[in-house]
Amino acid sequence: MDSGLYSSYSGVRALADMLEMLSNNLANVRTAGFKGDESFFSVYNRTLSESTVAPLDKAINDSSVVEGSVVDFRPGPVVITGRDLDVALEGSGFFVVNTPEGIRYTRNGDFQLSAKGQLTTSEGLAVMGSKGPINLPAGKVGISQAGEVEVNGARIDKLKVVDFPDKRALEKVGNSLFKNGSTTTKEQDVTGLIVRGGSLEQSNVNPIRQMTMMININRQFESLQKAIQMIMNTMNDRSINQVGRPL
């Protein structure tokens, strides 16, 4: 494959991967507790191991790839909702949720009360307390700053909130949920817990920044498309019709 074409194509592919990540971030701007992704690039040169290759050949054989992405765990803004079952965590930590696939973790405190009196997420997953799933009798439910779940002023349970010494162990599984993908990093109880009742933590995605990045990527995308078009329609045409012509 033509070296310039290879480099241009790799750039287009890397930009497409980043565009997909940005689109997912923007789609979740209004998702409570959502944490955005950040991508990082790597440059691969397929001629570095060849000592006899000219500097120009090395330059045009560079190709960019999206090496991976990391989750931005910075807290999002907290908004007051005034709803008794809405809670937001101040500082680090995650609510613990029981799912059919096992224990998961979330910052989304948009809790509900099921018909059976169980405290759940908006998807109907059981929110865990210090005693297990939180089951509540009839009455007015309140959640204190210490995470105590009360009914008519009487303590029923306490929200289980944990944190991880290395958050890189956490993997997204959808619906603002994370799973612990490590066998060595264990959850730890949070000390000095502060829960903000009647509030929700919003997505930490900055939509203006994401849109600006998306515009810049689209411009780079267009430039690379023009480069590919020039290589395919101009340089190759000249190579066939002019370079190969006998003198």
N, C-alpha and C positions, 0 to 999 in steps of 0.2 A: 504494500500500500504506500502511496506517496506520503513522505514524512510530514509535509505541511498539512495534508488532509487528515492524517492520523491525529496530529496534535489538535487540529480544529475540532474534529469529531469528539475527542476526549473532553474538550472544554464544553461542548454542547451537552454531553452526557452529564458532566458534573453540575452544570447549571440547572439542568432538568431535575436532578436529584434535590438540589437546594430549593428549587421552586416548589417542589412537592412538599418539602418540610415547611416552608413559609406559608403555603396554602393551608396546611393543617393547623399551624399556629393561629392564622387569621380566622379560621373556621371555629376556633374555640375561644375567641376573645371574650365571649359572654358566658363561658362555662366556669362555674364556681370551682375554685381550687385548682384550676388547670395550670400546669407548668409547661412553659414553652421549651422548644428544642433549639439548640445551637449546633451548627455543623462546622466541621473543620476539614480543610483540604490538604492533600499531599501531592507532591509533584514526583512523578516517576519518569526516569530517563532510561530507555532501553539500550542506550549505547555507552553507559558509564563504565561498563566492564571491558570495553574495547579501547585499548590504549592508542590504537592507530587512527581512531576516528578524528576528523578535523573538528575544531571548535564550532563551526557553523552547523555541522551535522548534529553535534550534541545539542545545540540550542533548538533546532527545529524538531528534534525527537522528544522534547519534553511533552508530557501529557499530564493533565490534572485529573484527579479523582477525588470524590468525597470519601475521605478516610473513615468517617463515622460521625456520630452526633452525641451530644451530651445534653442532659436535662438541666435546665436552669431552675434551681430550687429556691431562688430568691422569693420572699413572700410577695403576694399581690396586695393591692389596696383593699382595705376592709370598709365595707359600707354597712350602715345601720338599716336594718329591715323592720325592726320592732316585732318580729315574729318569735314566739317563745321557743320554737324548736330549731331556730337558726343559730348556729354557733361558729365562731372563728377562733383559731388558735393564735396566740401572740407569741412569736418566736418560733423555735424549731419544734418539730414533732408531727405526728400523724395519728389520725383516728384509726382504730383497728376495726376491720369489717370482715364478717364471715361470709364466704361465697361457696357455691357448689365446687369450685376448684381449690378451695382452701382459704387461708387467711390472706387478706389484702389490706392495703394501707391507702389513706386518702387525706387530703386537706379540705375536701368538700363537706362542709357542715350543714348542708341543706337536708336536715333530718325530717322524717315523717313518723306518724304513729299508725301502725297497721290496724286492721279491724280486730285483730286478736290482742291488741294492746302492746305490741312489740315495737321498740324503737328501731327504725330502719333508715337506709339511705333512700334517695328519691327513686332508685331502681328496685327497692324492696329487699335489699340485703341487710342482714342483721348487724346492727351496731353493737360492738362488744364493750362490756363493762368489766369491772374487776372480778365479777362473779360469773361472767359469761354473757350470753345475749341478754339484753335489758328488757324485761317484761314489766309493764306498768299497770297498776290498777286504775280504775276510772277516777278522774279528778283533773285539777289544773296542773299541768306539767311545767316545771321550771328547771333551768340548768344554771348553777352558780358559777362564780368566777373560778372556783377550784375544780370545776368539772363535776360537781355533785348533781346527780339527777334526782329531782324531788317531785313529789305529788302532794298537792295541798300543804306544802311546807315540810313534809316528812321525807327524810332521805331514803331512797330506794337502792341506789347503786352509784357508782362513779365511772365516768367515761374512761376507757382504757386508751391512753395516749402514749406512744412510744417514739423513739428516734433511733437513728443508726449512726455509728461513728464514721462510716464511709458510705455516703449516699450513692456512690457509683454502683453499689450493689442492687439498687432499686431499678426495676424495669417497668415501663409502662405496659398496661394491659387493657387500656380503654376506660371510658367513663370516669376519668380522673383518678383511677385506681393504679396502684403499684404493687408489684410482688417482689419479694426478696430473692434475687437470682443468685445469691452467694451461699455457700455452705459454711463459710468461715465468719462472715459478718452477721452478728446476732442483734436482734432488737433490744433496746434498753428502755426502761421506764424513764419518763421525763420528770425531773424534779423542778419545783417552783413553777408548776403549770399555771398558766393564766388563760382562761377561756372567756371570750367576749360573747355573752348571750345577746340574742336579738340582732346579730350581725353575721355577715358572710364575707369570707375572703374571696375576692374576685380573681380572675385569671391574671397572671403576671406578664402577659404578652402586651407589649407596647404597639398598638396598631399603626401608629404613624411611622415608627421605625421599621416595622415589617413591610409597610407599603412602599417606603423609600427604597428598601433593599430589593423589593420585587421589581420596582421600576428600573433600578440599576441593572438587575439581572436580565430583564427583558432587552435592555439596550445592548448588553454584552452578547446576548443570544443572537440578536439581529446582526451584530458585527461578525460573529463567527459564521453565521449562515452566509453572509456575503463573501467571507473568505473561502468557504467551501465552494460556493458557486463560481468564484473566480478561478479556483484551482481546477474544478471540473470542466468548466466551459471555456476558459481562456488559456491557462497554462498547458493543459493536455492537448488542446486544439493546436496550439503553436508547435508543441513537440511533434505532433503527427504530421502537420502540413508544412512546417518550415525546417525544423532541425533535421528531419529525415530526408529532406530534399537534396538530391545530388548536386554538386557544384558544376 
